């Protein structure tokens, strides 16, 4: 089984990494593919360049071969639609279950995704939740896909909707960027080698704090 975990990763942080590792172990995945988005369909463009976000991901997963950085969205022109990504991944893994991991916020806006119903033709959709998450009322289409049997995800290549609680750390990339812009120390929110890269490239400084260094 292959996991698909997309995002802007601007920057990648321990919330992303812990989730990727945890779902890999929970579902016994062969690997989790972290796929940085090039041009998001439903939000502003990332603050840092695709190249920089890719390089930060490489640093973050160094020494973790089961976490694979997949740059197909960065190499594809136009808006980064997940349906196109899943089609591309499915072409490489034709007879293998694919699990698309999304957060609860993304799931609640799923009906606004491009060709969202077709996602289930190519993968299982696994919604990553906090412990105690209360599931919203599902549409008839989503109810027909819902499964409470994790084994089914391994027995079929695609087609199910599954909810999986994980240990979600209360960390956001937006908060990290704001911390850095105000000159505070983001340590323990993301890997030190990623922080070193951010400092080297002078990322996320903002016009209000152009000369203020990160606290050592």
C-alpha positions, 0 to 999 in steps of 0.5 A: 500500500502506498500513502499519498500526503499532499500539501504546500509544506510552507514550511514542513513541520513536525505536525506533517512529519508525525502524521506521515510516520503515524499513518505509515505505521497504522496502515502498514504502508510500504511508503508515504509519498509527500507531494508538495503542491505547486499552484494550490487551487483553493488558496493563495500561492505559497510564500516560498518557491517550489524549489525551496519547499522541495529542498526543505522537505528533503532536509526534513525526511533525511534518514527516513526512507519510507517517507518519499518526496514526490515532485510530480506536482512541482513538475506539472504546469498549471493548477495542482489538482489532486485528481490529476496527481492520483491519476499519475500515481495510479499509472505507476502503481496499477495494482496497489491500494492507494490511500489519500490522506487529507485533514478534516478542514480539507474534507469539509471542503471536499465538494469544492475540489476539482472532480472530487468524486473521481478521487475514489476511482483512484484511491481510498480517501482517509480523513486524518482526525483528532481523537474525539472528532465528531463526524459531520453528516455525510452526503449520500455519495460519501455515505456509500463510500464509508467504511469502518473496516481498515482491512478493506483498504488493503483488500481493494485498490480504491473506493472507500472513505475512512476516518483515522484518528492520529496524534495531531500536534497543534502546529501550523505552517501559518503560525510558524511563518508568523513566528519567524516574521516577528523574529521569535524562535520556531525551534521545536516546531520543525526540524533544526536543519529546516530552520537553518535553511530558512535562516540561510535563505532569509525566508518568511521575513516580511516587510515589517521585520526585514533586518530582525534575525531569528533568536539564537 
